[in-house]
Amino acid sequence: MLSASSAMAQKKGGGKKPTKPPAGAPGTTTPAGTVELDQPAPPPTPPPGQEGTVELDQPGTQPAQPAPPPPTAGATGGICDIDPSACPKAADVKAAASKDIHAEIYAVQQIYALRARRFEINPFWGFTLNDQFVNHPGPGLAINYYLSNVLAIGLNGNFYHGLNGDSDFNFENRRATHVAAPLNEYQFSAALNFTYVPMYGKFAAFGDFIFHYDAYVVGGVGAISTRPIPVIDPDNRKFDYEMKVAFNAGLGLRIFLNRWFAVNAEVRDYIFSEKLESLTIAQGAGKTDKGTWYGENQLTNNVQAQIGVSVFIPFSWDYRLPK
């Protein structure tokens, strides 16, 4: 039932109700506490401090994407910026740090000059140390091949022909006392040798310069050609060179100036049985009999000093570490 005032407010002949502007339109107001049924309810206002959150249950809304982290100071766009999955995670780093490490660490410096499977060419000059009556100087050459870093096999030879000579002591003694001692001269020698290097190291000299060295022992067997020098009856006696079996043993020191060139010094004893000139002279026709020219045999030690250089071939190499 409508009141009279309501009926009087209607226009004649019109049953249409006046239209209302939509809620929220400019120039319109909505009474407090009323709800327009034709309009969707506005989303609730988030409480302070949660302005960036979105309720996923509300229709028509999309989840907000998290903002990218700010760039690190000094970053230049590395692989971690392009593909973060390629960078190790904290869990992976911790797992790797907890693993046992079985790394091989070589605390000793590698050998400066390897000798294994290299040839050594060693020219030298030798001279006698222990014979006070006659000198046996002469050049020599040794060629060694190192089967390992400490063991070598090789050949060496000495040439003495035309270089032997009386010592000053022998000359003065013979002139003063008119007593001659039997002498021998050498022609050449050759031997098969084995070399062993038991020690090597380095030392500093000339300021900060470091020299590398090795010490070795050598020994072998070969032959030597010698003959007596006629001093008892030089008018009738003339000796020929004869070959004798000779053993040798020695010690040497080698100092490297670089990885393939070294200077060395060696003392070697050549041991053989020597035929000496007879101190007696046969009478008559026996003077020309060669069987009377030789006296007793004597075990001879020719202690010889050798100074030379060593050249190692090939000049360079590559280290191969054990696996």
Backbone torsions as a table, in degrees:
resi	resn	phi	psi	omega
1	MET	NA	125.8	-179.1
2	LEU	-94.1	145.6	176.0
3	SER	-75.8	163.2	-178.1
4	ALA	-64.8	-36.7	-178.8
5	SER	-67.0	-31.8	178.6
6	SER	-72.4	-37.5	-179.4
7	ALA	-68.3	-35.6	-178.1
8	MET	-71.5	-20.1	-178.6
9	ALA	-80.4	-9.9	178.9
10	GLN	-82.6	144.0	177.8
11	LYS	-81.1	152.3	179.3
12	LYS	-72.2	144.0	175.1
13	GLY	65.8	8.5	179.2
14	GLY	-126.0	121.4	176.5
15	GLY	-102.0	4.5	-178.4
16	LYS	-85.4	140.1	176.9
17	LYS	-87.4	146.5	178.4
18	PRO	-67.2	138.0	179.4
19	THR	-77.1	148.9	179.2
20	LYS	-111.0	141.9	175.4
21	PRO	-64.3	150.0	179.0
22	PRO	-61.4	149.8	-179.0
23	ALA	-61.5	139.2	178.7
24	GLY	87.7	-1.5	179.3
25	ALA	-71.2	155.2	-179.5
26	PRO	-62.3	139.2	178.4
27	GLY	84.5	2.5	-179.9
28	THR	-118.1	157.1	178.3
29	THR	-133.2	151.0	178.0
30	THR	-115.3	127.0	-178.4
31	PRO	-60.1	149.1	-179.3
32	ALA	-67.3	137.1	177.2
33	GLY	89.2	-4.1	179.1
34	THR	-102.5	153.7	-179.3
35	VAL	-129.3	129.6	175.0
36	GLU	-79.2	116.2	-175.7
37	LEU	-70.7	-25.3	-177.3
38	ASP	-80.0	-10.8	-177.4
39	GLN	-107.6	142.0	176.1
40	PRO	-67.8	146.7	-178.7
41	ALA	-67.9	133.2	178.7
42	PRO	-67.4	150.7	178.4
43	PRO	-63.5	145.7	-179.6
44	PRO	-66.0	146.2	178.9
45	THR	-74.5	124.8	-179.6
46	PRO	-67.1	149.8	177.1
47	PRO	-65.6	160.0	179.6
48	PRO	-58.0	138.4	179.9
49	GLY	93.6	-8.2	179.5
50	GLN	-125.9	32.2	-177.0
51	GLU	-63.6	-26.6	-175.0
52	GLY	-89.4	2.3	-178.3
53	THR	-91.4	152.6	-179.2
54	VAL	-133.1	132.3	175.9
55	GLU	-78.2	119.7	-177.5
56	LEU	-73.8	-18.3	-177.6
57	ASP	-78.6	-12.9	-178.4
58	GLN	-78.7	133.8	179.6
59	PRO	-69.7	148.4	175.1
60	GLY	79.1	13.1	-179.5
61	THR	-115.9	150.6	177.9
62	GLN	-113.0	140.0	177.9
63	PRO	-64.5	137.0	-179.4
64	ALA	-71.7	136.7	177.7
65	GLN	-81.1	137.3	179.0
66	PRO	-67.0	142.1	-179.8
67	ALA	-69.7	139.2	178.7
68	PRO	-63.2	148.4	179.2
69	PRO	-65.3	148.6	179.9
70	PRO	-63.8	145.0	-179.6
71	PRO	-62.8	142.1	177.9
72	THR	-70.0	143.0	180.0
73	ALA	-61.4	126.9	178.7
74	GLY	86.8	1.0	-179.7
75	ALA	-69.6	145.6	-176.6
76	THR	-122.4	22.2	178.5
77	GLY	75.7	50.3	179.5
78	GLY	-76.5	-171.8	-178.0
79	ILE	-64.9	-31.2	179.2
80	CYS	-66.5	-30.9	177.1
81	ASP	-76.2	-33.7	-178.8
82	ILE	-79.1	-47.0	-177.9
83	ASP	-135.5	91.8	-177.8
84	PRO	-60.6	-25.4	-179.5
85	SER	-68.5	-19.2	-179.8
86	ALA	-78.8	-13.4	-179.3
87	CYS	-89.4	144.4	-179.8
88	PRO	-65.9	142.8	177.2
89	LYS	-90.4	165.9	-177.5
90	ALA	-61.4	-36.9	179.7
91	ALA	-66.1	-39.3	178.9
92	ASP	-65.5	-39.2	179.9
93	VAL	-65.5	-40.7	179.4
94	LYS	-66.9	-38.9	178.7
95	ALA	-65.7	-40.4	178.8
96	ALA	-67.4	-35.1	-179.1
97	ALA	-70.7	-25.0	-178.8
98	SER	-84.5	-8.4	-179.5
99	LYS	-73.5	149.2	175.4
100	ASP	-75.5	136.7	-179.0
101	ILE	-104.2	124.3	178.4
102	HIS	-114.5	57.1	-178.8
103	ALA	-85.3	142.5	176.5
104	GLU	-94.1	117.0	-178.4
105	ILE	-111.6	125.5	179.6
106	TYR	-96.5	102.3	-177.0
107	ALA	-82.8	-15.5	-178.5
108	VAL	-98.2	136.7	179.8
109	GLN	-63.2	142.1	178.0
110	GLN	-64.0	150.5	-178.6
111	ILE	-60.6	133.1	-175.6
112	TYR	-65.1	-45.4	-177.3
113	ALA	-130.0	105.0	176.0
114	LEU	-72.4	143.6	178.7
115	ARG	-110.6	-18.0	-174.9
116	ALA	-59.7	132.6	177.9
117	ARG	58.0	37.9	175.4
118	ARG	-128.6	151.1	175.4
119	PHE	-93.6	141.4	174.4
120	GLU	-115.4	123.4	175.4
121	ILE	-107.8	119.8	-169.7
122	ASN	-128.4	89.1	170.5
123	PRO	-78.9	144.4	-176.6
124	PHE	-152.0	169.5	173.3
125	TRP	-121.6	130.3	-177.5
126	GLY	-118.4	152.5	176.6
127	PHE	-150.9	152.0	-174.8
128	THR	-77.5	141.3	179.8
129	LEU	-105.5	-28.8	-167.3
130	ASN	-112.3	3.0	180.0
131	ASP	-105.0	112.1	-176.7
132	GLN	-88.7	-2.9	-179.1
133	PHE	-103.6	-30.1	-177.6
134	VAL	-145.0	145.2	179.1
135	ASN	-104.4	146.7	178.2
136	HIS	-129.3	66.2	177.4
137	PRO	-79.1	163.0	176.7
138	GLY	166.3	159.4	177.4
139	PRO	-79.2	161.8	178.3
140	GLY	-151.3	168.0	-179.7
141	LEU	-147.0	134.3	176.4
142	ALA	-126.1	138.6	176.3
143	ILE	-127.9	121.1	-177.6
144	ASN	-124.3	147.1	172.3
145	TYR	-120.8	124.9	-176.0
146	TYR	-88.6	112.2	177.0
147	LEU	-69.4	-32.5	174.4
148	SER	-141.1	-172.6	-178.5
149	ASN	-72.4	-12.5	-176.3
150	VAL	-125.4	-7.5	-175.0
151	LEU	-127.6	132.5	-178.7
152	ALA	-137.8	154.5	172.8
153	ILE	-124.9	141.9	-176.4
154	GLY	-167.1	-177.3	178.8
155	LEU	-124.7	147.8	172.5
156	ASN	-142.9	153.9	179.7
157	GLY	-146.2	154.3	177.8
158	ASN	-127.4	146.2	176.7
159	PHE	-122.2	122.1	-175.6
160	TYR	-119.0	-13.3	-168.0
161	HIS	-58.6	129.4	178.7
162	GLY	81.4	-2.6	-177.3
163	LEU	-111.1	-5.4	178.5
164	ASN	-71.3	150.9	178.8
165	GLY	-164.2	153.9	176.0
166	ASP	-65.1	146.4	175.2
167	SER	-81.3	161.6	176.9
168	ASP	-61.8	-35.1	179.6
169	PHE	-63.7	-43.3	-179.2
170	ASN	-66.0	-39.8	179.5
171	PHE	-64.0	-45.6	-179.5
172	GLU	-66.8	-39.5	-179.2
173	ASN	-67.3	-40.9	-179.2
174	ARG	-68.5	-38.5	-178.7
175	ARG	-72.4	-35.1	-176.6
176	ALA	-80.2	-38.8	-173.9
177	THR	-106.7	-9.3	-176.1
178	HIS	55.0	35.4	175.8
179	VAL	-120.4	127.2	-178.6
180	ALA	-108.8	141.8	175.1
181	ALA	-102.8	140.5	179.6
182	PRO	-65.0	134.9	-177.6
183	LEU	-123.1	155.4	175.4
184	ASN	-131.2	149.0	175.2
185	GLU	-119.9	153.0	-176.5
186	TYR	-108.1	148.9	177.3
187	GLN	-102.8	-55.3	176.7
188	PHE	-163.0	170.2	174.6
189	SER	-148.0	155.2	177.7
190	ALA	-149.4	147.2	-175.9
191	ALA	-155.0	152.3	170.1
192	LEU	-96.2	129.6	-172.2
193	ASN	-127.4	155.6	169.4
194	PHE	-122.6	135.0	-177.7
195	THR	-119.8	136.0	177.6
196	TYR	-127.8	132.7	-178.1
197	VAL	-107.8	98.0	-177.0
198	PRO	-84.1	-16.8	-175.8
199	MET	-151.7	149.3	174.7
200	TYR	-154.9	158.7	-177.0
201	GLY	-174.6	-154.8	-178.5
202	LYS	-152.2	159.8	176.4
203	PHE	-149.7	157.2	-179.1
204	ALA	-99.4	141.9	177.9
205	ALA	-156.2	159.5	179.2
206	PHE	55.1	51.3	-179.3
207	GLY	90.1	-118.9	-176.5
208	ASP	-101.4	8.1	-177.8
209	PHE	-76.1	133.6	-177.1
210	ILE	-110.6	126.1	176.7
211	PHE	-103.6	139.2	174.0
212	HIS	-104.1	141.1	-175.7
213	TYR	-138.9	165.4	167.1
214	ASP	-145.8	152.9	177.2
215	ALA	-116.5	143.0	-174.7
216	TYR	-142.2	158.8	171.9
217	VAL	-116.3	146.5	-176.7
218	VAL	-138.3	148.1	177.5
219	GLY	-161.1	154.9	-179.4
220	GLY	-176.7	-170.7	-179.2
221	VAL	-141.3	146.8	-179.8
222	GLY	-167.7	-142.6	-177.8
223	ALA	-142.3	154.9	176.8
224	ILE	-138.5	140.6	179.9
225	SER	-105.4	119.7	-178.1
226	THR	-138.3	169.0	173.0
227	ARG	-158.5	153.3	176.3
228	PRO	-69.8	148.2	171.2
229	ILE	-92.0	119.3	-177.1
230	PRO	-69.0	110.2	176.3
231	VAL	-121.2	-19.3	-179.9
232	ILE	-81.7	-46.4	178.1
233	ASP	-137.4	69.3	-175.5
234	PRO	-67.3	-16.6	-178.5
235	ASP	-74.7	-28.2	-174.3
236	ASN	-115.4	-16.3	-174.6
237	ARG	-105.2	137.6	175.7
238	LYS	-146.6	115.4	-172.9
239	PHE	-97.5	150.8	175.2
240	ASP	-103.3	154.2	177.8
241	TYR	-70.1	140.9	177.5
242	GLU	-132.5	146.1	179.7
243	MET	-86.6	138.9	176.8
244	LYS	-131.7	148.8	174.5
245	VAL	-72.9	134.1	-177.6
246	ALA	-133.8	135.9	173.0
247	PHE	-105.6	154.4	178.6
248	ASN	-142.9	150.9	176.1
249	ALA	-152.0	144.0	-177.4
250	GLY	-163.9	175.7	177.6
251	LEU	-126.0	146.6	-179.4
252	GLY	-143.9	157.7	176.8
253	LEU	-131.6	132.3	-177.8
254	ARG	-126.2	129.8	179.7
255	ILE	-117.1	122.4	-176.2
256	PHE	-86.1	130.1	172.6
257	LEU	-92.1	-27.2	167.8
258	ASN	-151.0	-165.0	-172.4
259	ARG	-77.6	-6.2	-179.7
260	TRP	-135.7	-1.1	-177.7
261	PHE	-128.9	132.8	-177.7
262	ALA	-146.0	158.2	170.3
263	VAL	-107.9	145.9	-178.2
264	ASN	-141.3	156.7	176.1
265	ALA	-133.7	139.2	-173.9
266	GLU	-144.9	145.4	172.1
267	VAL	-121.2	122.8	-177.2
268	ARG	-132.7	140.0	179.6
269	ASP	-105.7	118.4	175.9
270	TYR	-97.8	120.3	-172.4
271	ILE	-115.2	125.6	-179.9
272	PHE	-158.0	166.4	177.5
273	SER	-94.4	119.6	-174.0
274	GLU	-106.4	141.6	172.1
275	LYS	-91.6	127.7	-179.4
276	LEU	-105.0	160.6	177.4
277	GLU	-72.3	142.5	178.5
278	SER	-70.0	139.5	179.7
279	LEU	-83.0	-7.9	178.9
280	THR	-110.3	155.5	-179.2
281	ILE	-118.4	125.1	178.3
282	ALA	-69.6	150.8	-178.8
283	GLN	-91.8	153.5	174.8
284	GLY	67.8	-133.8	-177.3
285	ALA	-70.5	-14.3	-180.0
286	GLY	-66.8	-15.5	179.3
287	LYS	-62.6	-30.4	-177.9
288	THR	-95.5	0.0	179.4
289	ASP	-82.1	116.4	-176.8
290	LYS	-63.9	-24.1	178.7
291	GLY	-65.0	-22.0	179.4
292	THR	-93.6	-1.2	-177.6
293	TRP	-81.6	-26.2	-173.5
294	TYR	-96.1	139.6	176.3
295	GLY	-101.2	-140.5	-176.8
296	GLU	-78.3	156.8	173.1
297	ASN	-86.1	145.8	-176.9
298	GLN	-135.3	134.1	175.3
299	LEU	-72.1	121.7	-173.2
300	THR	-111.7	136.7	172.8
301	ASN	-115.3	108.0	175.1
302	ASN	-97.2	94.9	179.3
303	VAL	-82.4	117.5	-171.3
304	GLN	-121.8	132.3	172.7
305	ALA	-93.0	138.5	-179.0
306	GLN	-129.6	130.1	177.4
307	ILE	-124.4	126.9	-177.3
308	GLY	-161.3	-164.2	178.4
309	VAL	-127.6	159.2	178.5
310	SER	-126.8	133.0	176.4
311	VAL	-119.1	124.2	-178.6
312	PHE	-101.8	132.3	-179.9
313	ILE	-125.6	132.1	0.4
314	PRO	-70.1	162.6	-174.5
315	PHE	-72.4	-27.8	-176.0
316	SER	-133.6	172.3	-178.3
317	TRP	-159.6	172.9	175.8
318	ASP	-121.1	135.3	176.7
319	TYR	-73.9	139.6	173.1
320	ARG	-121.9	105.8	-176.1
321	LEU	-80.2	148.8	179.0
322	PRO	-66.4	148.8	-179.3
323	LYS	-93.4	NA	NA
